[in-house]
Amino acid sequence: MKATGIVRKVDELGRIVLPIELRRTLDINIKDPVEIYVDGDFIMLKKYEPACVFCGSAKDVTEINGKNVCAKCLNEIKKL
């Protein structure tokens, strides 16, 4: 993990502001979903990208009955 040197306070509603420099670098825009991960006492934020439920790929994903499936896995399913 790389330290940024940026420190922010949590407000009374539990929110923090992500600095514009980080949002630009990570391509996080207004209303973009962000995933929250916890590893011990670390909290990690990651821009949410829907991934295939079978292989985990985030490339060329389509939602089918509420599940994300990539084109490659969809083609494999069609062969069955």
N, C-alpha and C positions, 0 to 999 in steps of 0.2 A: 504494500500500500504506500502511496506517495502523499506526504503532508503538503497541504496548500498554504498553511500559515493563516488561513481565514478562520476567524472565530465569530460566532453569532450566538445571541442569547435566545432562549426559548421564551415566547410571550405567554401571557396568562391563559391562552387557549391551546398551548402546546405546539405552536407553529414556529418554524424558523424560515428565514428567507434565504434562498439559494442565490448567491451573487450572479449578476448578469454574465460575468466572464465565464463562470462554470456552465451556466445554461447554454451559452453560445458554443462553448467547446464541446459539450455533450449533446448538442442539438435538442435541448429540452425547451419546448415552447409553452405558451399559456394554454392551459387545459390538457396538456399531455399527461397521460397516466405514468406514475412512477412506482416501481416495485420497492418494497422495503424488506431487507434481509437482516437477520440477526445472527452473529457468530460470536458466542461468548458475550463479552461486554462491548462489542463493536456493532454499530448500526450502519448498514450500507444501503445507499439509494442507487437505483438503476432505472433508466428510462425503460418503460415496459414495451416489449415487442412481443406480440403474440407468436407462440411457437407451436410447431406440430406436436400433437400428443403422442405420436409414435416415435419420431426420430429426434425431436427437439429443434429442428431447423426453423429459422424465422424467415426463410426465403420463400416467396410465392405461396403464402398461406391463405387458405380459404376456410371460412367457418361453415361447418356442416352439423346441423342439429346441436348447436352450442359448443361444438368441439372444433379446434383448429387442426387442419390437415394440410400438409404441403402437397404440391403437385406430384412430386416423386412418389410419395406414399399413396396418394390417391390412385395413381397409375398402377401401383403394385396391388392395391385392393381390387381394382377393376379386373385384374388378371385372375383373381381367385374364383 
